[in-house]
Amino acid sequence: MGNPGAFHPSITLQAFTVFSFVAVFAAHHIQGGEDGCPPFSCGHLQDIRPPFRRRGDPLECGVEAYELGCTSSKATIHINTGTYYVTAINSSSSYFWVMDPNFNTNSSCPLPLWNHVPYSGRGGKIDSDSPGFFDLVTRSPYAACFANCSRAITNNSAYKPVACLSANNSHVYVWVSDRDTGSGYCMVEDLEPYCGYLAMIPFGDWNFFDWSQLQNASYVDITRFISKGFTVLFPTDFS
């Protein structure tokens, strides 16, 4: 019978092997992993790699929140309450572009859906498998904010009238919110008296616009900016 107090290199080696496997698996999962997960195409996008994955891919391929829906022409992703088209992926800078398919630019008077609000800032979806990581954080610093007011606004030049949605006792306005100058998009303190929140949608990317250009933008200009979509980050470590 062996000495219970004796040193067993084999046991130590086994423990080290198990620990190493767990550590590698955890790092592999956080990064999305690429072993056995070849690049794929989705819609018009090609050479797609983790953190993205396709429906039905092995669990170790990509990150669940970045699962894409694929057709012959479109790649889609679900963010918070809405499904968005993925129009481009910038892997070197770890972000991608999306568009809201419900924002109909073919309409003469487009308006975002009130209940489709993507994540913003640190308000992304917490990755339960990777503590300290947030998924699908909106990168765009700007948002278009829509309000419905019972009285006309005459003392705030930031409020741009949306004549096509307005009536005698219902005045709709849009203004541009810069997330980096406050605590978030379309804050309650930005609302004028007699106005209520109607809808919001982020747009653009860092250094995409000159702020003076946005301040002077009309409703038509803003809808054109919105139609280009907004940017979303790859999994982000906020720990």
C-alpha atoms as one frame of an Amber mdcrd trajectory, in Angstrom:
protein
   0.000   0.000   0.000   1.426   3.386  -0.897   2.223   6.107   1.549  -0.805
   8.479   1.673   1.484  11.399   2.268   3.682  10.624  -0.703   3.903  12.986
  -3.692   2.209  11.587  -6.820   3.409  13.323 -10.012   0.742  11.544 -12.046
  -2.088  13.001  -9.951  -0.554  16.476 -10.144  -0.159  16.121 -13.892  -3.788
  15.023 -14.247  -5.014  17.978 -12.203  -2.895  20.384 -14.242  -4.234  18.864
 -17.467  -7.851  19.259 -16.339  -7.235  22.846 -15.205  -5.561  23.694 -18.508
  -8.469  22.207 -20.460 -11.010  24.248 -18.480  -8.984  27.449 -18.910  -8.617
  26.931 -22.652 -12.322  26.068 -22.999 -13.342  29.233 -21.115 -11.084  31.463
 -23.221 -12.261  29.683 -26.369 -15.912  30.284 -25.439 -15.442  33.969 -24.595
 -13.667  34.655 -27.877 -16.159  32.638 -29.877 -13.542  30.037 -30.783 -12.504
  29.046 -34.287 -11.293  25.447 -33.958 -13.660  23.341 -35.997 -15.747  26.408
 -36.858 -14.919  27.378 -40.443 -15.859  30.805 -41.898 -19.287  30.922 -43.482
 -21.435  33.033 -45.802 -24.789  34.562 -44.883 -26.849  36.562 -47.345 -24.468
  38.898 -49.194 -21.818  38.621 -46.456 -18.870  36.259 -46.839 -15.984  34.941
 -44.723 -17.935  35.447 -41.477 -16.136  34.378 -38.307 -16.790  34.385 -34.531
 -18.326  35.969 -32.585 -20.990  35.312 -35.254 -22.625  31.942 -35.668 -25.423
  30.365 -37.686 -28.496  28.657 -36.379 -27.669  25.025 -35.773 -23.909  25.569
 -35.394 -22.162  23.676 -32.547 -22.369  25.501 -29.221 -18.645  26.230 -29.227
 -18.916  28.145 -32.494 -19.456  31.851 -31.975 -21.524  33.614 -29.301 -25.231
  32.917 -28.873 -26.273  36.584 -28.966 -24.512  36.970 -32.345 -26.438  34.234
 -34.115 -27.381  35.203 -37.668 -30.452  34.294 -39.649 -29.530  33.675 -43.282
 -31.399  33.785 -46.559 -30.023  33.945 -50.082 -29.880  37.746 -49.921 -30.098
  38.844 -46.266 -28.322  38.342 -42.961 -30.359  39.232 -39.882 -29.691  39.472
 -36.154 -32.029  39.864 -33.188 -31.179  42.776 -30.871 -33.365  43.429 -27.840
 -36.934  43.756 -29.223 -36.188  43.897 -32.937 -34.678  42.012 -35.846 -32.186
  43.940 -37.988 -30.433  43.451 -41.306 -26.654  43.043 -40.970 -25.233  45.095
 -43.827 -21.478  44.989 -43.117 -18.974  43.541 -40.651 -15.712  45.253 -39.670
 -13.772  42.451 -37.972 -10.549  44.452 -37.613 -12.347  47.101 -35.524 -14.797
  44.661 -33.872 -18.117  46.171 -34.896 -20.808  45.704 -37.525 -23.521  47.740
 -39.272 -27.232  47.012 -39.012 -30.400  48.540 -40.463 -33.938  48.459 -39.119
 -36.111  46.854 -41.823 -39.197  48.438 -40.264 -37.912  51.932 -41.002 -39.409
  52.197 -44.470 -37.452  54.790 -46.414 -39.759  54.211 -49.381 -42.505  55.805
 -47.325 -43.000  59.544 -47.672 -43.116  59.807 -43.878 -41.043  57.070 -42.175
 -41.136  56.627 -38.396 -39.273  54.066 -36.239 -41.324  51.560 -34.262 -41.791
  52.780 -30.693 -41.067  49.355 -29.154 -37.888  48.554 -31.123 -35.178  50.061
 -28.960 -31.730  48.428 -29.381 -29.224  48.238 -26.554 -27.016  51.268 -25.956
 -23.844  52.068 -24.052 -23.361  49.600 -21.205 -27.004  48.624 -21.512 -26.137
  45.682 -23.711 -27.174  42.124 -23.038 -25.029  40.549 -20.301 -23.286  37.429
 -21.517 -24.260  34.940 -18.817 -21.571  32.526 -20.018 -18.812  35.127 -19.764
 -19.133  37.360 -16.651 -17.966  40.921 -17.269 -18.866  40.829 -20.957 -21.708
  42.696 -22.644 -23.120  41.700 -26.008 -24.646  43.824 -28.767 -23.732  47.208
 -27.301 -24.675  50.044 -29.650 -21.557  51.863 -30.866 -23.334  54.759 -32.608
 -23.195  57.951 -30.534 -26.232  59.555 -32.185 -29.942  58.856 -32.134 -33.013
  60.403 -33.712 -35.653  61.121 -31.059 -39.314  61.593 -31.966 -41.880  63.325
 -29.779 -45.587  64.095 -30.079 -46.557  67.467 -28.582 -49.989  68.898 -27.898
 -48.634  72.400 -28.500 -46.310  73.755 -31.176 -42.669  74.177 -30.103 -41.378
  77.599 -31.078 -38.448  78.153 -28.703 -36.247  75.107 -29.363 -34.421  75.028
 -32.688 -33.272  71.438 -32.048 -36.869  70.285 -32.530 -37.434  69.763 -36.256
 -41.093  69.556 -37.316 -42.394  66.402 -38.964 -45.228  67.990 -40.890 -46.424
  64.774 -42.524 -47.231  63.253 -39.107 -48.681  66.382 -37.509 -52.255  67.622
 -37.180 -54.017  70.564 -35.525 -53.553  69.405 -31.927 -50.740  66.911 -32.489
 -47.328  68.244 -33.416 -44.616  65.674 -34.135 -40.949  66.642 -33.906 -37.589
  64.958 -34.252 -34.272  65.995 -32.752 -30.782  64.496 -32.665 -29.440  63.209
 -29.347 -25.705  62.831 -28.740 -25.232  60.051 -26.192 -21.734  61.216 -25.295
 -22.897  64.626 -24.076 -25.315  63.124 -21.549 -26.201  59.846 -19.873 -27.980
  58.248 -22.788 -30.177  58.596 -25.836 -33.364  60.696 -25.888 -33.505  61.505
 -22.197 -36.692  62.633 -20.457 -35.096  65.981 -19.618 -34.831  66.657 -23.363
 -38.607  66.639 -23.712 -40.298  70.021 -23.985 -43.468  70.687 -21.917 -46.646
  69.155 -23.378 -44.565  66.581 -25.291 -44.435  62.808 -24.994 -41.933  60.254
 -26.235 -42.899  58.689 -29.562 -39.912  56.694 -30.882 -36.134  56.643 -31.197
 -33.446  54.999 -33.289 -29.635  55.311 -33.267 -27.729  56.059 -36.452 -24.241
  56.563 -37.817 -20.881  55.857 -36.259 -18.015  57.656 -34.517 -16.780  60.658
 -36.549 -19.470  59.908 -39.111 -21.011  63.387 -38.931 -20.045  66.896 -38.003
 -22.156  67.909 -34.991 -23.082  71.264 -36.560 -24.349  69.341 -39.582 -26.619
  67.305 -37.342 -27.894  70.324 -35.419 -29.022  71.953 -38.656 -30.468  68.768
 -40.167 -34.121  68.673 -41.197 -36.477  65.722 -40.818 -35.686  64.667 -44.388
 -31.939  64.853 -43.660 -32.327  62.812 -40.475 -34.331  60.075 -42.207 -31.532
  59.834 -44.760 -28.995  59.401 -41.948 -31.182  56.737 -40.304 -31.456  54.816
 -43.564 -27.681  54.164 -43.456 -28.105  52.212 -40.214 -26.096  52.139 -36.992
 -23.142  50.241 -35.563 -22.962  47.548 -32.899 -19.919  46.218 -31.034 -18.594
  42.685 -30.778 -18.652  41.291 -27.186 -17.196  44.001 -24.957 -15.401  43.553
 -21.620 -16.763  46.118 -19.133 -15.487  44.309 -16.021
